[in-house]
Amino acid sequence: MNIKVVALSVSLLSLSMAGAVQAAESFSGSGSTAIQPVLTKWAATYKENTGVEINYGGGGSGQGIKDIKAGQVAFGATDKPLTSEELRKDHLIQFPAIIIGIAPIVNLPGVEPGQMVLDGKVLADIYLGKITKWNDPAIVALNKQMKLPDLDITVVHRSDGSGTTFNFADYLSKVSPEWKQKVGADTAISWPVGTGGKGNQGVASFVQKIVGSIGYVEQAYAVENKLAYTRMINAAGKVVMPDMKTFQAAAANANYGKAEDFYLILTDQKGAQSWPITATTWVMLRDDAPKATNEGVVKFFRWSLTSPKAQQEAEQLAYVPLPSSTVKQIEGYWKSKLGL
């Protein structure tokens, strides 16, 4: 009888220990929907290779910042970096994870991906509500080979706190003094016109459904949903396509080593090949979180930043992996801030 009791106790202890190990091998995150397609792909591959589960809820950069500040997730992701003062106040650190490209998308009869051309001023005037028809002379002047319809423009924007919005609005602030004065740039802004969709997927869904609409999404969403993304005229006056080559050209200007806590904005970069709305997604951790939690998250992102498989998966979705020099800076940052 005593032997059975002991055996049962050992079995229960084993189950309890197994449950604890399983719990320790599961980490949650929330935030940027711009990084969500590649992060979801990375998580699936990582689990297949290691058994460790990374659960990512998206929700927008604002949600990620809120959740990591509250300690409700192991990591948050944002396309708008926090200042060093904000990080220190809330016991946070941040590091870049991937370079992204944000592209305007349209739903117009007969318009194919990469066919239409826009520039910053026209894009700002559309989102200011000053250009309301697709055959407006300003749009026609940029698309002389196209027959544009006499159709109302339906503006679609993000409804949630969004780093994609921050970078989009930051770009418009750089190319339009009126936008900078009246609207500015932040994760949430007072939109002059338009209807809101939640997350990149919400904007993509609205544009898919509404003929005559325009929106902005991380390029992976445009590609995955077969949306008609536009070309843009960049700071050098050149017409460029939103693709790996132009995102890399803009990212080549990034020198994270000179930026405290990697705070660096990549919109409207110089260079003939640079995509004008290029951005970064950062990952945020709490420096006062349990060491095992930060170790698990750092191990996952070290894999995503250095594994050839992870880099390949990123590139297949039109993301730009960080250069090895930046990865070394990030590893030094982890050691300095977290002792990892």
DAJOPE-V862914 format. One record per residue. N is the residue number from 0. RES is the residue in one letter. PSI is psi in whole degrees, -180 to 180 (NA if undefined). D_FIRST is the distance of its C-alpha to the first C-alpha in Angstrom with 2 decimals. Layout:
N|RES|PSI|D_FIRST, N|RES|PSI|D_FIRST
This chain:
0|M|-47|0.00, 1|N|-37|3.79, 2|I|-41|5.38, 3|K|-41|5.22, 4|V|-44|6.41, 5|V|-44|8.76, 6|A|-42|9.91, 7|L|-40|10.70, 8|S|-43|12.47, 9|V|-41|14.37, 10|S|-44|15.39, 11|L|-39|16.65, 12|L|-40|18.43, 13|S|-43|20.00, 14|L|-42|21.19, 15|S|-43|22.58, 16|M|-38|24.37, 17|A|-40|25.71, 18|G|-39|27.04, 19|A|-42|28.69, 20|V|-43|30.32, 21|Q|-42|31.50, 22|A|-38|32.98, 23|A|-19|34.70, 24|E|24|36.26, 25|S|125|38.02, 26|F|140|41.24, 27|S|150|43.56, 28|G|165|47.32, 29|S|166|50.22, 30|G|-136|54.00, 31|S|125|56.87, 32|T|-13|57.21, 33|A|-38|59.74, 34|I|-10|57.07, 35|Q|-44|54.56, 36|P|-46|55.55, 37|V|-34|55.15, 38|L|-39|52.13, 39|T|-42|50.35, 40|K|-46|51.32, 41|W|-45|50.21, 42|A|-41|46.81, 43|A|-45|46.21, 44|T|-42|47.23, 45|Y|-42|45.27, 46|K|-40|42.03, 47|E|-37|42.69, 48|N|-30|43.19, 49|T|-19|40.61, 50|G|-6|38.08, 51|V|133|39.15, 52|E|127|40.21, 53|I|113|43.40, 54|N|122|43.96, 55|Y|123|47.58, 56|G|-5|48.86, 57|G|-136|52.60, 58|G|-12|54.28, 59|G|155|57.35, 60|S|-39|58.10, 61|G|-40|58.37, 62|Q|-42|54.83, 63|G|-43|53.54, 64|I|-45|55.34, 65|K|-45|54.03, 66|D|-41|50.40, 67|I|-34|50.32, 68|K|-36|52.13, 69|A|-6|49.47, 70|G|24|46.65, 71|Q|-11|45.35, 72|V|162|45.42, 73|A|-28|44.89, 74|F|152|48.50, 75|G|159|51.62, 76|A|138|54.57, 77|T|145|58.19, 78|D|1|61.61, 79|K|115|63.22, 80|P|154|62.39, 81|L|150|61.80, 82|T|161|64.10, 83|S|-36|62.90, 84|E|-44|63.32, 85|E|-42|61.08, 86|L|-49|58.43, 87|R|-40|58.39, 88|K|-35|58.34, 89|D|19|55.15, 90|H|46|53.34, 91|L|157|53.96, 92|I|163|55.13, 93|Q|149|56.60, 94|F|150|57.51, 95|P|146|59.24, 96|A|-31|57.20, 97|I|157|59.83, 98|I|134|63.48, 99|I|161|64.24, 100|G|132|67.41, 101|I|130|68.24, 102|A|141|70.70, 103|P|142|72.74, 104|I|146|72.03, 105|V|157|74.39, 106|N|94|74.49, 107|L|138|78.06, 108|P|126|79.36, 109|G|-4|80.11, 110|V|122|78.95, 111|E|163|76.70, 112|P|132|74.35, 113|G|7|76.45, 114|Q|-44|79.72, 115|M|148|80.55, 116|V|135|81.59, 117|L|160|81.16, 118|D|175|81.92, 119|G|-41|80.59, 120|K|-45|83.41, 121|V|-43|83.21, 122|L|-42|79.43, 123|A|-43|79.80, 124|D|-32|82.55, 125|I|-47|80.44, 126|Y|-15|77.57, 127|L|-10|80.11, 128|G|13|81.38, 129|K|-32|84.83, 130|I|119|84.65, 131|T|-6|83.69, 132|K|145|84.98, 133|W|-21|84.05, 134|N|24|87.75, 135|D|140|88.50, 136|P|-34|91.13, 137|A|-38|88.83, 138|I|-41|86.23, 139|V|-40|88.98, 140|A|-29|90.54, 141|L|-11|87.33, 142|N|58|86.96, 143|K|-22|90.50, 144|Q|-1|89.44, 145|M|147|87.28, 146|K|105|88.41, 147|L|139|86.40, 148|P|155|86.06, 149|D|77|87.42, 150|L|138|83.90, 151|D|143|82.27, 152|I|127|79.71, 153|T|115|76.32, 154|V|130|74.68, 155|V|134|70.88, 156|H|178|68.99, 157|R|145|65.53, 158|S|-15|64.32, 159|D|171|61.45, 160|G|118|61.52, 161|S|128|62.26, 162|G|-28|63.01, 163|T|-43|64.78, 164|T|-44|67.05, 165|F|-48|67.55, 166|N|-39|68.79, 167|F|-48|70.87, 168|A|-33|72.48, 169|D|-42|72.92, 170|Y|-47|74.87, 171|L|-34|77.00, 172|S|-30|77.70, 173|K|-27|79.04, 174|V|-10|81.36, 175|S|105|82.44, 176|P|-35|83.74, 177|E|-42|83.68, 178|W|-44|79.97, 179|K|-41|79.25, 180|Q|-43|81.26, 181|K|-30|80.08, 182|V|-52|76.45, 183|G|-163|75.16, 184|A|131|71.79, 185|D|177|68.24, 186|T|-29|64.97, 187|A|128|66.19, 188|I|166|69.94, 189|S|100|72.31, 190|W|131|73.36, 191|P|-37|77.01, 192|V|169|76.38, 193|G|176|73.80, 194|T|147|70.47, 195|G|142|67.05, 196|G|145|64.10, 197|K|124|60.64, 198|G|167|59.82, 199|N|-38|61.66, 200|Q|-32|60.28, 201|G|-42|61.74, 202|V|-44|65.19, 203|A|-42|65.01, 204|S|-44|64.11, 205|F|-46|67.01, 206|V|-37|69.50, 207|Q|-37|68.38, 208|K|-28|69.07, 209|I|111|72.27, 210|V|131|75.49, 211|G|6|77.62, 212|S|161|74.76, 213|I|142|74.15, 214|G|-170|71.01, 215|Y|134|69.45, 216|V|161|66.17, 217|E|138|64.48, 218|Q|-31|65.94, 219|A|-36|62.68, 220|Y|-38|62.70, 221|A|-43|66.32, 222|V|-47|65.58, 223|E|-36|62.37, 224|N|7|64.07, 225|K|45|67.39, 226|L|152|69.29, 227|A|88|72.92, 228|Y|155|72.70, 229|T|161|76.04, 230|R|166|77.71, 231|M|154|78.87, 232|I|122|81.80, 233|N|-172|80.44, 234|A|-24|81.87, 235|A|2|84.08, 236|G|15|85.58, 237|K|145|83.96, 238|V|123|82.30, 239|V|153|78.72, 240|M|145|75.84, 241|P|98|72.28, 242|D|179|70.56, 243|M|-42|68.86, 244|K|-45|72.23, 245|T|-31|73.48, 246|F|-42|70.16, 247|Q|-38|70.09, 248|A|-42|73.72, 249|A|-41|72.97, 250|A|-23|69.81, 251|A|-21|71.92, 252|N|-8|73.44, 253|A|127|70.10, 254|N|82|69.77, 255|Y|-24|66.41, 256|G|-25|66.75, 257|K|0|69.46, 258|A|121|67.61, 259|E|129|65.43, 260|D|29|61.92, 261|F|24|63.34, 262|Y|105|65.37, 263|L|128|67.85, 264|I|135|69.39, 265|L|8|70.68, 266|T|149|72.83, 267|D|46|76.53, 268|Q|155|76.42, 269|K|167|79.57, 270|G|136|80.17, 271|A|-27|81.75, 272|Q|-1|78.45, 273|S|131|76.23, 274|W|130|74.47, 275|P|-22|75.36, 276|I|59|72.05, 277|T|147|69.65, 278|A|176|66.70, 279|T|146|63.49, 280|T|129|59.95, 281|W|152|58.12, 282|V|137|54.42, 283|M|136|53.43, 284|L|158|50.45, 285|R|130|49.55, 286|D|-10|49.95, 287|D|13|47.45, 288|A|161|44.67, 289|P|139|41.38, 290|K|-38|42.25, 291|A|-35|39.65, 292|T|-51|41.33, 293|N|-35|44.79, 294|E|-44|43.67, 295|G|-43|42.31, 296|V|-44|45.49, 297|V|-39|47.81, 298|K|-41|46.13, 299|F|-47|46.79, 300|F|-28|50.39, 301|R|-42|51.04, 302|W|-46|50.10, 303|S|-29|52.33, 304|L|-20|55.22, 305|T|-21|55.11, 306|S|128|53.59, 307|P|-35|56.35, 308|K|-45|54.28, 309|A|-40|54.05, 310|Q|-41|57.77, 311|Q|-42|58.63, 312|E|-37|56.67, 313|A|-48|58.53, 314|E|-34|61.91, 315|Q|-24|61.29, 316|L|14|61.01, 317|A|32|64.17, 318|Y|156|62.50, 319|V|114|63.81, 320|P|154|61.30, 321|L|145|62.05, 322|P|157|63.96, 323|S|-32|62.19, 324|S|-39|64.19, 325|T|-39|62.76, 326|V|-41|59.21, 327|K|-38|59.70, 328|Q|-40|60.91, 329|I|-43|57.82, 330|E|-38|55.52, 331|G|-38|57.47, 332|Y|-44|57.10, 333|W|-44|53.29, 334|K|-42|53.23, 335|S|-46|55.62, 336|K|-32|54.08, 337|L|-10|50.35, 338|G|25|49.99, 339|L|NA|48.73
